């Protein structure tokens, strides 16, 4: 399992360059089934996302080399709400098994 300090630093870096409504840890680390070869899966939910691919690259750059391989997926709040209800999608599993690392104040 990755340590809490590394997760906190990842959240700090993401929040410093974007305005997420939430950040979710999902995948093997969230399920506590990670091994030494497991990457870190983060889902960043933002109010609006004009270009998800460009935003993923931008957040990857902000994260730098802070730990093991990190996958960052970016979705708008509306897309997350809609697609996370569809069984079998990555958004569904993030909603069902994910661990909240950050939630913006309402």
Secondary structure, 3 states (H helix, E strand, C coil): CCCHHHHHHHHHHHHHHCCEEEEEEECCCCCCCCCCCCCEEEEEEECCCCCHHHHHHHHHHHHCCCCCCEEEEEEEHHHHHHHCCCCCCHHHHHHHHCEEEEECCC
